[in-house]
Amino acid sequence: MSSFYIQDGSYFRCTNITLGYSFPKSLANTLKVNNIRIYASVDNAFTITDYKGYNPEVDYSAGNNLAPGVDYGNYPLARAYNVGIKLTF
């Protein structure tokens, strides 16, 4: 291997952001429930890096311990969005 291919792999990653709101008890009581909560979340929200590959968190190549830290083009992390309503009876 050559040092020509070495890149700075430092990064800042936000893996989860969740926002929620609990409605007042007065509204919950009118709907005959104890509690109402709505929420939204994002998994793998963002990554800040100068790394040119998909994922700066490089993994070993299929368990090959002779080439640690080599990026073999692993897939990027998937981003997922979730929304929900939690009702407590």
Secondary structure, 3 states (H helix, E strand, C coil): CCHHHCCCCCEEEEEEEEEEEECCHHHHHHCCCCEEEEEEEEEEEEEEECCCCCCCCCCCECCECCCCCCCCCCCCCCCEEEEEEEEEC
